Amino acid sequence: MDVVANGLLIPEGPVALSDGSALVVEVGAGRLSRVWPDGRIGLVADLGGGPNGAAIGPDGAVYVCNNGGGFDCALRDGHLSIAYAPDRHVGGSIQRVDLASGVATSLYTQADGQPLLAPNDIVFDVAGGFWFTDHGTSTKEGKTYGGLYYALPNGSAIHQVRSGLLSPNGIGLSPDGRWLYWADTLSSRLWRAEIVGPGRLRDYGGSPGDVVATGAGHIMFDSLAVEADGRICIGSIVRGGITIVDPLTGACDHMPIDDAMVTNIAFGGEDGRDVWITAAGTGRLLRGRWPRPGLPLTFAA
């Protein structure tokens, strides 16, 4: 892996663009930036809070999960220092960013009459709507539960699909669109549920879905991307790297990276094998080649 950019304050949500550049959010700095392969960084939008996950929508705009912030962080000698600061949490939201102008608007701050707590990751389906996770908020004393949501990009409809989840993080769709996958950070588990219609999941009788895999050893799961053959690639914390899960067997492989807080991966390039990886513990954006192509996302820019 090559280091493309340094000095990023909790990079996350990479999105590969068709010109070879990539979008990346900085959770700790409240901004969305564009990074070129030569390392140039350009500000796209100041978003405030804690922008966490991003995806291109059907209109070519960028849709961002903003967790609302709520912590103090800094890079010291190239390593992340982070502490909870709940009084700085400004509330979770879904934001829309116009790529050309950088104008950001807030689409959703609540669902079903309840405030969004900490939206985390997002994926669009072929119907043009998007699924996203809400991680829940944390304090020194404990945390609130999170959930899964579905919404339309025009701001007209949003609803909670699953509630009472421990710490849902990365989210993605299977190549055939049948399964919704999500990673849970604190339990180190990858879950899936069958999609029965836009914004609807099969009833699992009190369970949110099926457990696909559980990480081995001291590891936590972050955000994810799906390969074209259906394997799920999950950014991994503590034992930093990318965990690759075979959804048919639950078998896990681990590609180590020299960072204890690898938050996400995105595929791009003409053959889908270029990867952008966010190494948040050291504030870096990495770029390299993957042995297999990633699943093309529903919308691209």
Buried (B, 14 or more C-beta within 10 A) or exposed (E): BEEBBBBBBBBBBBBBBEEBBBBBBBBBBBBBBBBBBEEEBEEBBEBBBBBBBBBBBBEEBBBBBBBBBBBEBEBEEEEBEBEBEEEEBBBBBBBBBBBEEEEBEBBBBEBEEEEBBBBBBBBBBEBBBBBBBBBBBBEEEEBEBBBBBBBBBEEEEBEBBBBEBBBBBBBBBBBEEEBBBBBBBBBBBBBBBBBEEEBEBEEEEEEBBBBBBBBEEEBBBBBBBBBBEBBBBBBBBBBBBBBBBBBEEEEBEBBEBEBBBBBBBBBBBEEBBBBBBBBBBBBBBBBEEBEEBBBEBBBEB
